[in-house]
């Protein structure tokens, strides 16, 4: 081999080493013991086999060895039958030494996900929501304004000394009225990371269940472990009414008032240490710090029996005299939840400090038959459009007559589970049709009739180029 070839090989090898070092420098070191990154612990101590330990853990290790009774220097050389002493070289193969979170460059400023010039105005946000969400005009308007103000706040965070407070939201509405769907649609339109979590599983730290910080770890996972992206995302906490203060109980309220207390700093803005790629902290999971200052929190709940608290407040005047409120005046009021006040929510069991950090409070109405019919047909991804697309793949046209739509809506209202009931009812009636259609290639159109929904007849089947008499319910298997 010539001298020139040797020099070329050496240069290639040096280039590969430099590329490897450059790639390694992009990621943080993490402590082999406590799993914290270098940004949280300070300068790491490098040990053989590529292991790094923070100064805190190193000091604790020295203290344990100096105060203990065991001679650790002799431990690794002991030969005890049936006992295998672990090898650090074997262990380090199973534990990652680098945390998959990129280092922040010195002097680098945070860039908002949404540029201030490109933030959609409230009427544009509401216009997009109108394409997917039926009704709930006030709720859509309130969400649009709150989100618009929030991302203006994020974009102008470092522009001047006037600090704009967070516009966290509290949504109140009966089950199935579209609370979760509204937030999902909003996050998709804004293209920001969204984490949806359930308050029912949250407990005070140290008890069985998810701790309060787990809601932030879900957002970090939704942002692909990108801390800066997660710090400008949205967290939706559903079933927030389940952490209300328990009344008349002598036991410790580990999933009620204590959870509300624990969430106060989270809602306001604080640095939270969360695990990367896991829901709970343990020795083998790396931790990183997420600041919740610019995270928008949206809480939602059905708040059962809140209407009774509102009625009691509205009718607490004396029932004697001409100016008195009638006891049954609000019994059939469909908009009773819209009269909610902070006092009513406190009586329900929410602590005032928690409510103070949710300044935007609005309600969603329960769904009527007319709204159910619109939900079936109007949104871009309406349930009926989904089934029509499924049958179109079999080259079959699916149609619903107006009577059938109102019959489905009536059954859904009776179930009292909101829009979720629509899917269950249609699945039930479409089962036989979806099973039978692929058997016959001659079928060109199926029309769902009111009689079929009510169980007194069958759907109208039309062959390609020819109409067949309407089937009765008995003709279907």
C-alpha positions as CSV (number, residue, x, y, z in Angstrom):
1,X,0.0,0.0,0.0
2,X,1.4,3.4,-1.0
3,X,2.0,6.2,1.5
4,X,-0.7,8.3,-0.2
5,X,-3.3,5.5,0.4
6,X,-2.3,5.3,4.1
7,X,-2.8,9.1,4.5
8,X,-6.2,8.9,2.8
9,X,-7.4,6.1,5.1
10,X,-6.2,8.0,8.2
11,X,-8.1,11.1,7.0
12,X,-11.3,9.1,6.5
13,X,-10.9,7.6,9.9
14,X,-10.4,11.0,11.5
15,X,-13.5,12.3,9.7
16,X,-15.6,9.5,11.0
17,X,-14.4,10.1,14.5
18,X,-15.2,13.8,14.2
19,X,-18.7,13.1,12.9
20,X,-19.3,10.7,15.8
21,X,-18.1,13.3,18.3
22,X,-20.3,15.9,16.7
23,X,-23.4,13.6,16.8
24,X,-22.7,12.7,20.5
25,X,-22.3,16.4,21.4
26,X,-25.9,17.1,20.2
27,X,-27.3,15.1,23.1
28,X,-27.0,15.5,26.8
29,X,-25.3,13.1,29.2
30,X,-27.5,11.6,31.9
31,X,-26.5,10.4,35.3
32,X,-26.2,6.6,35.5
33,X,-27.8,6.5,39.0
34,X,-30.5,9.2,39.2
35,X,-31.2,9.5,35.4
36,X,-31.2,13.4,35.4
37,X,-29.7,15.2,32.5
38,X,-26.6,17.4,32.6
39,X,-28.6,20.6,32.4
40,X,-30.3,19.7,35.7
41,X,-27.2,18.3,37.6
42,X,-24.3,20.4,36.4
43,X,-21.0,19.0,35.2
44,X,-20.9,15.1,35.0
45,X,-18.1,12.9,36.2
46,X,-17.1,10.5,33.4
47,X,-16.2,6.9,34.4
48,X,-14.9,4.0,32.3
49,X,-17.3,2.2,29.8
50,X,-18.9,5.5,28.9
51,X,-20.8,5.9,32.2
52,X,-21.5,9.4,33.6
53,X,-22.4,10.2,37.2
54,X,-23.5,13.5,38.7
55,X,-21.6,15.0,41.6
56,X,-24.6,14.5,44.0
57,X,-24.8,10.8,43.4
58,X,-21.0,10.4,43.5
59,X,-20.9,12.2,46.9
60,X,-23.8,10.0,48.2
61,X,-21.9,6.9,47.1
62,X,-18.8,8.0,48.9
63,X,-20.8,8.8,52.1
64,X,-22.5,5.3,52.0
65,X,-19.2,3.5,51.6
66,X,-17.5,5.5,54.4
67,X,-20.3,5.1,56.9
68,X,-21.1,1.5,56.0
69,X,-19.6,-1.7,57.6
70,X,-18.9,-3.5,54.4
71,X,-15.5,-3.5,52.7
72,X,-16.6,-2.7,49.1
73,X,-13.1,-3.2,47.8
74,X,-13.2,-6.9,48.7
75,X,-16.8,-7.4,47.5
76,X,-16.1,-7.7,43.8
77,X,-13.3,-10.3,44.5
78,X,-15.4,-12.6,46.7
79,X,-16.3,-16.0,45.3
80,X,-19.6,-17.0,47.0
81,X,-21.2,-20.2,45.7
82,X,-24.6,-19.6,44.0
83,X,-24.2,-15.7,44.1
84,X,-23.2,-13.8,41.0
85,X,-21.8,-10.3,41.4
86,X,-23.0,-8.0,38.6
87,X,-20.5,-6.6,36.2
88,X,-20.8,-2.8,35.4
89,X,-19.8,-3.5,31.8
90,X,-22.8,-5.8,31.4
91,X,-25.2,-3.4,33.1
92,X,-24.2,-0.4,31.0
93,X,-25.3,-2.2,27.8
94,X,-28.9,-2.2,29.0
95,X,-29.1,1.5,30.2
96,X,-28.8,4.3,27.7
97,X,-26.0,6.8,28.4
98,X,-27.4,9.6,26.3
99,X,-30.8,11.2,26.7
100,X,-32.6,11.7,23.4
101,X,-33.3,15.4,24.0
102,X,-31.2,17.8,22.1
103,X,-29.1,20.4,23.9
104,X,-30.2,24.0,23.7
105,X,-27.6,26.1,22.1
106,X,-26.1,29.0,24.1
107,X,-27.9,32.2,23.5
108,X,-30.7,30.5,21.5
109,X,-34.1,32.0,22.1
110,X,-37.3,30.1,22.2
111,X,-39.3,30.4,19.0
112,X,-43.1,30.2,19.3
113,X,-44.8,27.4,17.3
114,X,-47.1,30.0,15.9
115,X,-45.7,33.3,14.5
116,X,-47.5,36.4,15.8
117,X,-48.1,37.4,12.2
118,X,-49.7,34.0,11.3
119,X,-51.9,33.6,14.4
120,X,-55.5,33.0,13.0
121,X,-58.0,35.6,14.2
122,X,-60.8,34.4,16.5
123,X,-63.4,34.5,13.7
124,X,-61.2,32.3,11.5
125,X,-60.7,29.8,14.3
126,X,-64.4,29.7,14.9
127,X,-65.1,29.3,11.2
128,X,-62.9,26.2,11.1
129,X,-64.6,24.8,14.2
130,X,-68.0,25.4,12.5
131,X,-67.0,22.9,9.8
132,X,-66.6,20.1,12.4
133,X,-68.6,21.0,15.5
134,X,-72.4,21.5,15.3
135,X,-74.0,24.2,17.6
136,X,-72.3,25.3,20.8
137,X,-71.9,28.8,19.3
138,X,-71.0,30.5,22.6
139,X,-68.4,27.8,23.5
140,X,-66.7,28.0,20.1
141,X,-66.5,31.8,20.4
142,X,-65.1,31.6,23.9
143,X,-62.5,29.0,22.9
144,X,-61.5,30.9,19.8
145,X,-60.9,34.2,21.7
146,X,-59.0,32.4,24.6
147,X,-56.7,30.5,22.3
148,X,-56.0,33.6,20.2
149,X,-55.1,35.6,23.3
150,X,-53.0,32.7,24.6
151,X,-50.8,32.4,21.5
152,X,-50.4,36.1,21.3
153,X,-49.2,35.9,24.9
154,X,-46.7,33.2,23.9
155,X,-45.5,35.1,20.9
156,X,-44.9,38.4,22.8
157,X,-43.5,36.8,26.0
158,X,-40.2,38.6,25.8
159,X,-41.2,41.9,24.0
160,X,-41.9,44.1,27.0
161,X,-42.4,44.2,30.7
162,X,-46.2,43.9,30.6
163,X,-46.9,40.3,31.4
164,X,-50.1,38.9,30.1
165,X,-51.7,36.3,32.3
166,X,-52.7,32.8,31.1
167,X,-56.2,32.2,29.9
168,X,-56.8,28.7,31.1
169,X,-60.4,27.4,30.5
170,X,-63.0,25.5,32.3
171,X,-65.7,23.8,30.2
172,X,-69.0,22.7,31.8
173,X,-71.5,20.5,29.9
174,X,-73.4,17.3,30.0
175,X,-71.8,14.0,28.8
176,X,-71.6,13.6,25.0
177,X,-72.1,17.3,24.2
178,X,-68.7,17.6,22.4
179,X,-66.2,18.9,25.0
180,X,-63.3,16.5,24.1
181,X,-64.2,16.7,20.4
182,X,-64.0,20.5,20.4
183,X,-60.5,20.4,21.9
184,X,-59.3,17.7,19.5
185,X,-60.5,19.7,16.6
186,X,-58.9,22.9,17.9
187,X,-55.4,21.3,18.4
188,X,-55.6,19.7,14.9
189,X,-56.4,23.1,13.3
190,X,-53.6,24.9,15.2
191,X,-51.1,22.1,14.6
192,X,-49.8,22.1,18.2
193,X,-49.1,19.2,20.5
194,X,-52.1,18.1,22.5
195,X,-52.3,15.8,25.5
196,X,-55.7,14.5,26.7
197,X,-55.8,13.0,30.2
198,X,-58.4,11.9,32.7
199,X,-58.6,13.4,36.2
200,X,-60.2,10.3,37.6
201,X,-56.8,8.5,37.7
202,X,-54.9,11.4,39.4
203,X,-54.0,11.0,43.1
204,X,-51.8,12.8,45.6
205,X,-48.1,11.9,45.2
206,X,-47.2,8.7,47.0
207,X,-50.5,6.9,46.5
208,X,-51.5,4.4,43.9
209,X,-52.5,6.1,40.6
210,X,-51.0,8.7,38.4
211,X,-49.4,11.7,40.0
212,X,-50.2,15.2,38.9
213,X,-47.0,15.6,36.9
214,X,-48.0,12.7,34.6
215,X,-50.2,15.1,32.6
216,X,-47.1,17.0,31.5
217,X,-45.2,13.8,30.6
218,X,-48.1,12.9,28.2
219,X,-47.7,16.3,26.5
220,X,-44.0,15.7,26.2
221,X,-44.6,12.4,24.5
222,X,-47.1,14.0,22.1
223,X,-44.5,16.6,21.2
224,X,-42.0,13.8,20.3
225,X,-39.9,14.5,23.5
226,X,-39.2,18.0,22.2
227,X,-39.3,20.1,25.3
228,X,-39.6,23.5,23.6
229,X,-42.5,22.2,21.5
230,X,-44.2,20.7,24.5
231,X,-43.9,24.0,26.5
232,X,-46.2,25.7,23.9
233,X,-48.8,22.9,23.7
234,X,-52.3,22.3,25.1
235,X,-53.3,20.0,27.9
236,X,-56.9,18.9,28.2
237,X,-57.9,17.4,31.6
238,X,-61.3,15.7,31.3
239,X,-63.6,14.7,34.1
240,X,-62.3,17.5,36.2
241,X,-65.4,17.4,38.4
242,X,-64.2,14.0,39.8
243,X,-61.5,15.8,41.9
244,X,-64.0,17.9,43.8
245,X,-63.8,17.9,47.6
246,X,-65.5,14.9,49.1
247,X,-68.2,15.9,51.5
248,X,-68.9,14.2,54.9
249,X,-65.8,12.0,54.8
250,X,-63.3,11.3,57.6
251,X,-60.8,9.6,55.3
252,X,-57.9,11.4,53.6
253,X,-59.0,13.0,50.4
254,X,-56.1,11.8,48.2
255,X,-58.0,12.1,44.9
256,X,-60.0,15.2,45.6
257,X,-58.9,18.5,47.2
258,X,-55.3,17.4,47.5
259,X,-55.1,16.9,43.7
260,X,-56.5,20.4,43.2
261,X,-53.9,21.8,45.6
262,X,-51.1,20.0,43.7
263,X,-52.3,21.4,40.3
264,X,-52.2,25.0,41.4
265,X,-48.5,25.6,40.5
266,X,-48.9,23.5,37.3
267,X,-51.8,25.7,36.1
268,X,-50.0,29.0,37.0
269,X,-46.6,28.0,35.6
270,X,-43.7,26.2,37.1
271,X,-40.7,23.9,36.3
272,X,-41.7,20.3,36.5
273,X,-39.4,17.3,36.3
274,X,-41.0,14.6,34.2
275,X,-39.8,11.2,32.8
276,X,-38.9,10.9,29.2
277,X,-40.8,8.1,27.4
278,X,-42.6,6.8,30.4
279,X,-45.6,7.8,32.6
280,X,-43.9,7.2,36.0
281,X,-40.5,8.0,37.5
282,X,-38.1,5.2,38.3
283,X,-34.4,4.6,38.4
284,X,-34.1,3.5,34.8
285,X,-36.0,6.4,33.2
286,X,-34.3,9.7,32.3
287,X,-35.9,12.9,33.6
288,X,-36.1,16.4,32.0
289,X,-37.5,19.7,33.1
290,X,-40.6,21.2,31.4
291,X,-41.8,24.8,32.2
292,X,-45.6,25.0,32.2
293,X,-45.8,28.8,31.9
294,X,-46.9,28.8,28.3
295,X,-48.9,25.6,28.3
296,X,-52.6,26.2,27.8
297,X,-54.7,24.1,30.2
298,X,-58.3,23.3,29.3
299,X,-60.4,21.5,31.9
300,X,-63.8,19.9,31.2
301,X,-66.4,18.1,33.2
302,X,-70.1,17.1,33.3
303,X,-70.5,18.3,36.9
304,X,-73.6,16.2,37.7
305,X,-76.1,17.8,40.1
306,X,-74.5,21.2,39.5
307,X,-77.9,22.3,38.1
308,X,-79.5,21.5,41.5
309,X,-77.0,23.8,43.2
310,X,-77.8,26.5,40.8
311,X,-81.6,26.1,41.2
312,X,-81.2,26.1,45.0
313,X,-79.3,29.5,44.8
314,X,-81.8,31.0,42.4
315,X,-84.9,30.0,44.4
316,X,-83.5,30.6,47.9
317,X,-85.7,33.6,48.4
318,X,-88.8,33.3,50.5
319,X,-91.6,31.5,48.9
320,X,-94.1,33.9,50.4
321,X,-95.1,37.2,48.7
322,X,-95.5,38.6,45.2
323,X,-91.8,38.9,44.5
324,X,-91.0,35.3,45.4
325,X,-89.5,32.8,42.9
326,X,-91.6,29.8,42.2
327,X,-90.0,26.5,43.3
328,X,-90.5,24.8,40.0
329,X,-89.6,27.7,37.8
330,X,-86.3,26.3,36.7
331,X,-87.2,22.7,36.6
332,X,-87.5,22.6,32.8
333,X,-84.9,25.3,32.0
334,X,-82.5,23.8,29.4
335,X,-80.0,26.6,29.9
336,X,-79.7,26.4,33.7
337,X,-76.0,25.6,33.5
338,X,-75.3,28.9,31.7
339,X,-76.3,30.7,35.0
340,X,-73.4,29.1,36.9
341,X,-71.2,31.2,39.1
342,X,-68.0,30.7,41.0
343,X,-70.0,30.3,44.2
344,X,-71.9,27.4,42.7
345,X,-68.6,25.6,41.7
346,X,-67.3,26.2,45.2
347,X,-70.4,24.6,46.7
348,X,-69.9,21.7,44.3
349,X,-66.4,21.0,45.8
350,X,-63.9,23.0,43.8
351,X,-61.5,25.1,45.9
352,X,-61.3,28.9,45.2
353,X,-57.6,28.8,44.5
354,X,-58.1,26.3,41.7
355,X,-61.0,28.2,40.2
356,X,-58.9,31.4,40.3
357,X,-56.4,29.8,37.9
358,X,-59.2,29.0,35.4
359,X,-60.4,32.5,34.5
360,X,-62.4,31.5,31.3
361,X,-65.5,29.6,32.3
362,X,-68.2,28.6,29.8
363,X,-70.9,26.0,29.3
364,X,-72.0,23.7,26.5
365,X,-75.6,22.9,26.0
366,X,-77.1,19.4,25.9
367,X,-78.0,18.1,22.4
368,X,-81.6,18.3,21.1
369,X,-83.1,16.2,18.3
370,X,-82.5,18.9,15.7
371,X,-78.8,19.1,16.8
372,X,-78.5,15.3,16.6
373,X,-79.8,15.3,13.0
374,X,-77.2,18.0,12.1
375,X,-74.4,16.1,13.7
376,X,-75.4,13.1,11.6
377,X,-75.1,15.0,8.3
378,X,-73.4,18.4,8.4
379,X,-69.8,18.1,9.7
380,X,-67.0,17.2,7.3
381,X,-66.5,13.9,9.0
382,X,-70.1,13.2,9.9
383,X,-71.0,9.6,10.9
384,X,-73.2,9.1,7.8
385,X,-70.5,10.4,5.5
386,X,-68.2,7.8,6.9
387,X,-70.6,4.9,6.2
388,X,-71.3,6.3,2.7
389,X,-67.6,6.3,2.0
390,X,-67.3,2.7,3.2
391,X,-70.1,1.5,0.9
392,X,-68.8,3.6,-2.0
393,X,-65.7,1.5,-1.9
394,X,-68.0,-1.4,-2.8
395,X,-69.6,0.8,-5.5
396,X,-72.9,1.0,-3.6
397,X,-74.7,4.3,-2.8
398,X,-76.0,4.7,0.7
399,X,-78.9,7.2,1.4
400,X,-81.0,8.1,4.5
401,X,-84.5,9.5,4.2
402,X,-85.4,12.4,6.5
403,X,-87.7,10.3,8.6
404,X,-84.9,7.8,9.4
405,X,-82.6,10.7,10.5
406,X,-85.2,12.0,13.0
407,X,-85.9,8.4,14.2
408,X,-82.2,7.9,14.9
409,X,-82.0,11.2,16.7
410,X,-85.0,10.4,18.9
411,X,-83.5,7.1,20.0
412,X,-80.2,8.9,20.8
413,X,-81.9,11.5,22.9
414,X,-83.7,8.7,24.9
415,X,-80.3,7.1,25.7
416,X,-79.2,10.3,27.3
417,X,-75.5,9.8,26.5
418,X,-75.1,12.6,23.9
419,X,-73.6,12.3,20.5
420,X,-71.9,9.0,21.5
421,X,-75.3,7.3,21.3
422,X,-75.6,8.1,17.5
423,X,-72.6,5.9,16.7
424,X,-74.0,3.0,18.7
425,X,-77.4,3.2,17.1
426,X,-76.1,3.4,13.6
427,X,-73.7,0.5,14.2
428,X,-76.6,-1.6,15.3
429,X,-78.8,-0.9,12.2
430,X,-75.9,-1.0,9.7
431,X,-74.5,-4.4,10.8
432,X,-76.8,-6.6,8.7
433,X,-76.5,-4.2,5.7
434,X,-72.7,-4.2,5.9
435,X,-72.7,-8.0,6.1
436,X,-75.2,-8.6,3.2
437,X,-74.0,-6.0,0.7
438,X,-70.7,-7.7,-0.4
439,X,-72.6,-10.9,-1.2
440,X,-74.4,-9.4,-4.2
441,X,-72.6,-7.4,-6.8
442,X,-75.9,-6.3,-8.4
443,X,-76.9,-4.0,-5.5
444,X,-76.5,-0.4,-6.5
445,X,-78.2,1.6,-3.8
446,X,-79.4,1.2,-0.2
447,X,-81.9,3.6,1.4
448,X,-82.3,3.5,5.1
449,X,-86.0,4.2,6.0
450,X,-87.9,5.4,9.1
451,X,-89.7,2.0,9.1
452,X,-86.4,0.1,9.3
453,X,-85.1,2.2,12.2
454,X,-88.4,1.8,14.1
455,X,-88.5,-2.0,13.4
456,X,-91.7,-2.0,11.3
457,X,-90.1,-2.4,7.9
458,X,-86.8,-2.8,6.1
459,X,-84.4,-0.7,3.9
460,X,-85.0,0.0,0.3
461,X,-82.7,-2.0,-1.9
462,X,-82.1,-1.0,-5.5
463,X,-80.3,-3.1,-8.1
464,X,-78.1,-1.5,-10.7
465,X,-80.5,0.0,-13.3
466,X,-83.6,-1.5,-11.7
467,X,-85.7,-1.0,-8.5
468,X,-86.7,-3.9,-6.2
469,X,-89.7,-3.6,-3.9
470,X,-89.0,-2.5,-0.3
471,X,-87.9,-5.3,1.9
472,X,-89.6,-6.0,5.2
473,X,-87.8,-6.5,8.5
474,X,-88.3,-10.2,8.2
475,X,-86.5,-10.3,4.9
476,X,-83.2,-9.4,6.6
477,X,-81.4,-12.2,8.4
